[in-house]
Amino acid sequence: MIPWISAKVLASISVKQLLLQDEVFLASVADVGLIMTASLSRGGRVFFCGNGGSAADAQHLAAELTGRFLKERPSLAGIALTTNTSTLTAIANDYSYEEVFSRQIEGLAQRGDVLLGISTSGNSGNVLRAMDVARHMGVSTAALTGKTGGKLATHAEHCIRIPSDETPRIQEGHILTGHILAEIVEAELFGE
């Protein structure tokens, strides 16, 4: 059992070592962090969405903004589109599951806000639809995906890819990336 556990830890480390060497990843994270910072500094909001584990990550990352990450500071407008079960079930029932995030973006977002969609495959229909609606509205779009980026690679303005095909490794990379984004926002808005 111990060697098997060790292999899982090494697999996670391996993905993170690939991230260190990936200049496109590093530049994309910096760009998205600064886009989020610019929006929040103007009174904008950052919306997060995803399904399953990615829904949990969306909630986690929104909480890093509204609560705090590393420092005491004013609350920031981080909103997870995954949390209101009445909204989610009403939209899914009355329209379709593909519309659960896009309808919320349509009603809540404004030009200059940011949407961060999370999908390990990059092919989640409801995240793709939200990206399309957001872009049409002038909302900046970014995606966290796996190695290929899936369809989100062309639907989001910025696609941050984790170089793995394994869902657990991708999700580990997503939460690392989300934490870095939160730290960029805090450092830019409130100083080192």
C-alpha positions as CSV (number, residue, x, y, z in Angstrom):
1,M,0.0,0.0,0.0
2,I,2.8,2.5,0.9
3,P,4.4,2.2,-2.6
4,W,1.1,2.8,-4.2
5,I,0.4,5.9,-2.1
6,S,3.9,7.1,-2.9
7,A,3.3,6.7,-6.6
8,K,0.2,8.9,-6.3
9,V,2.2,11.7,-4.6
10,L,4.9,11.4,-7.2
11,A,2.3,11.6,-10.0
12,S,1.0,14.9,-8.5
13,I,4.6,16.2,-8.1
14,S,5.3,15.3,-11.7
15,V,2.4,17.4,-13.0
16,K,3.5,20.3,-10.9
17,Q,7.1,20.0,-12.3
18,L,5.6,20.2,-15.8
19,L,3.8,23.4,-14.8
20,L,7.1,24.9,-13.6
21,Q,8.6,24.3,-17.1
22,D,5.5,25.5,-19.0
23,E,5.9,29.1,-19.9
24,V,2.5,29.3,-21.5
25,F,0.9,28.1,-18.3
26,L,2.9,30.6,-16.2
27,A,2.1,33.5,-18.5
28,S,-1.6,32.6,-18.6
29,V,-1.9,32.4,-14.9
30,A,-0.2,35.9,-14.6
31,D,-2.5,37.3,-17.2
32,V,-5.7,35.9,-15.6
33,G,-4.6,37.0,-12.2
34,L,-4.1,40.6,-13.5
35,I,-7.4,40.5,-15.3
36,M,-9.2,39.4,-12.1
37,T,-7.3,42.2,-10.2
38,A,-8.3,44.9,-12.7
39,S,-12.0,43.9,-12.6
40,L,-12.1,43.8,-8.8
41,S,-10.2,47.1,-8.5
42,R,-13.0,48.7,-10.6
43,G,-15.8,47.2,-8.4
44,G,-16.3,44.3,-10.8
45,R,-16.9,40.7,-9.9
46,V,-15.3,37.3,-10.5
47,F,-17.8,34.5,-11.3
48,F,-16.8,30.8,-11.0
49,C,-18.6,27.7,-12.4
50,G,-18.0,24.0,-12.9
51,N,-19.6,20.6,-12.4
52,G,-19.0,18.0,-9.7
53,G,-15.5,18.4,-8.2
54,S,-15.1,21.5,-10.3
55,A,-18.3,22.9,-8.7
56,A,-16.6,22.4,-5.3
57,D,-13.5,24.1,-6.6
58,A,-15.6,27.0,-7.9
59,Q,-17.1,27.5,-4.4
60,H,-13.7,27.2,-2.8
61,L,-12.1,29.8,-5.0
62,A,-15.0,32.2,-4.7
63,A,-14.6,31.9,-0.9
64,E,-10.9,32.8,-1.1
65,L,-12.0,36.1,-2.5
66,T,-15.0,36.9,-0.4
67,G,-13.4,35.7,2.8
68,R,-9.7,36.0,2.7
69,F,-6.7,34.1,1.4
70,L,-3.5,35.0,3.2
71,K,-4.1,38.5,4.6
72,E,-6.7,40.5,6.4
73,R,-8.3,42.8,3.8
74,P,-11.8,43.9,2.6
75,S,-14.0,41.3,1.1
76,L,-13.8,40.9,-2.7
77,A,-16.7,40.0,-5.1
78,G,-16.1,36.3,-5.8
79,I,-19.4,34.5,-6.7
80,A,-19.8,30.8,-7.3
81,L,-22.7,30.0,-9.8
82,T,-22.9,26.5,-8.3
83,T,-24.5,27.2,-4.9
84,N,-28.1,28.3,-5.3
85,T,-30.0,25.0,-5.7
86,S,-33.3,26.8,-6.4
87,T,-31.7,28.7,-9.3
88,L,-29.9,25.7,-10.6
89,T,-32.9,23.4,-10.5
90,A,-35.4,26.0,-11.9
91,I,-33.1,26.8,-14.8
92,A,-32.4,23.1,-15.5
93,N,-36.1,22.3,-15.3
94,D,-37.5,25.2,-17.3
95,Y,-34.7,25.5,-19.9
96,S,-32.0,22.8,-19.8
97,Y,-29.0,21.9,-17.7
98,E,-26.8,23.5,-20.3
99,E,-28.3,26.9,-19.3
100,V,-27.7,26.7,-15.6
101,F,-24.6,29.0,-15.6
102,S,-25.3,31.1,-18.7
103,R,-28.7,32.3,-17.4
104,Q,-27.0,33.4,-14.2
105,I,-24.3,35.2,-16.1
106,E,-27.0,36.9,-18.2
107,G,-28.8,38.2,-15.1
108,L,-25.9,38.9,-12.8
109,A,-22.8,39.8,-14.8
110,Q,-21.8,43.1,-16.4
111,R,-19.2,44.2,-18.9
112,G,-15.8,44.2,-17.2
113,D,-16.6,41.3,-14.9
114,V,-14.7,38.0,-15.1
115,L,-16.0,34.4,-15.6
116,L,-13.6,31.6,-14.6
117,G,-15.0,28.2,-15.9
118,I,-13.6,25.0,-14.5
119,S,-13.7,21.7,-16.5
120,T,-11.3,18.9,-16.4
121,S,-12.3,17.8,-19.9
122,G,-12.8,21.3,-21.2
123,N,-16.1,20.1,-22.8
124,S,-18.8,20.7,-20.2
125,G,-21.7,22.0,-22.1
126,N,-23.0,24.4,-19.4
127,V,-19.6,25.9,-18.9
128,L,-19.1,26.4,-22.7
129,R,-22.5,28.0,-22.9
130,A,-21.7,30.4,-20.0
131,M,-18.4,31.3,-21.8
132,D,-20.3,32.2,-25.0
133,V,-22.9,34.3,-23.2
134,A,-20.2,36.1,-21.1
135,R,-18.0,36.9,-24.1
136,H,-21.1,38.3,-25.9
137,M,-21.7,40.6,-22.9
138,G,-18.2,41.9,-22.6
139,V,-17.3,39.7,-19.6
140,S,-13.7,38.5,-19.6
141,T,-13.5,34.7,-19.8
142,A,-10.9,32.2,-18.5
143,A,-10.9,28.5,-18.2
144,L,-9.1,25.9,-16.1
145,T,-8.9,22.6,-18.0
146,G,-6.9,19.5,-18.6
147,K,-4.1,18.9,-21.1
148,T,-6.0,19.4,-24.3
149,G,-8.2,22.3,-23.2
150,G,-11.1,20.6,-24.9
151,K,-13.6,23.0,-26.6
152,L,-13.0,25.6,-23.9
153,A,-9.6,26.2,-25.5
154,T,-11.4,28.1,-28.2
155,H,-14.5,29.4,-26.2
156,A,-12.5,31.2,-23.5
157,E,-10.2,34.1,-24.0
158,H,-7.7,32.5,-21.7
159,C,-7.3,28.7,-21.2
160,I,-5.1,27.5,-18.4
161,R,-4.3,23.9,-19.1
162,I,-3.0,21.4,-16.6
163,P,-0.8,18.9,-18.4
164,S,-2.5,15.7,-17.5
165,D,-5.3,13.4,-18.7
166,E,-6.1,12.1,-15.1
167,T,-9.0,13.9,-13.4
168,P,-7.4,13.8,-9.9
169,R,-4.1,15.3,-11.1
170,I,-6.0,18.0,-13.2
171,Q,-8.1,18.9,-10.1
172,E,-4.9,19.2,-8.0
173,G,-3.5,21.5,-10.6
174,H,-6.7,23.5,-10.7
175,I,-6.7,24.2,-6.9
176,L,-3.0,25.1,-7.0
177,T,-3.7,27.5,-9.9
178,G,-6.7,29.0,-8.1
179,H,-4.7,29.6,-5.0
180,I,-2.0,31.4,-7.1
181,L,-4.7,33.5,-8.7
182,A,-6.1,34.5,-5.3
183,E,-2.6,35.4,-4.1
184,I,-1.9,37.5,-7.2
185,V,-5.1,39.4,-6.5
186,E,-4.3,40.0,-2.9
187,A,-0.7,41.1,-3.7
188,E,-1.7,43.4,-6.4
189,L,-4.6,45.0,-4.5
190,F,-3.2,45.0,-1.0
191,G,0.6,44.8,-1.4
192,E,3.0,42.0,-0.7
